[in-house]
Amino acid sequence: MDRYKLVVNAFLGECKGQGMLIASRGLWNTAQMDM
């Protein structure tokens, strides 16, 4: 989980607005797949 946090933090650091959209979209997709 720490590794995932690092990746997300680095991503947000590079491009805050777009990074956040892509990250939330990825989380949403995995949440839907679990169903």
N, C-alpha and C positions, 0 to 999 in steps of 0.2 A: 504493500500500500504506500509506503514511503517513496518508493520509486515512482509510482504513479503521480504522487503529489509533486515530486520534483519536475516531472515532465510537464505537468499542467502549469506550474509556476513559471517555468522557463518559457512556455508557450505564451502565457499571458504577458510576461515581461516583454516579449518581442513585439506582439501586436495585440494590445489590450482588447479593443472592441471586437475584431474578427476572431481572435483566439478564444474569447469567451463564448461567442456564438457557436463556434465549431466544437468546443469542449462540451457545452451543454447539449448540443445536438448529438454528440457521441454518447453521452450518458443516457440521453432519452432513448436512443436506438437500442442500447444494451438492456435498458429497463423493459422495453417492449418485447425484446427477444426472450427475456426470462418468462414472460407470460405465455 
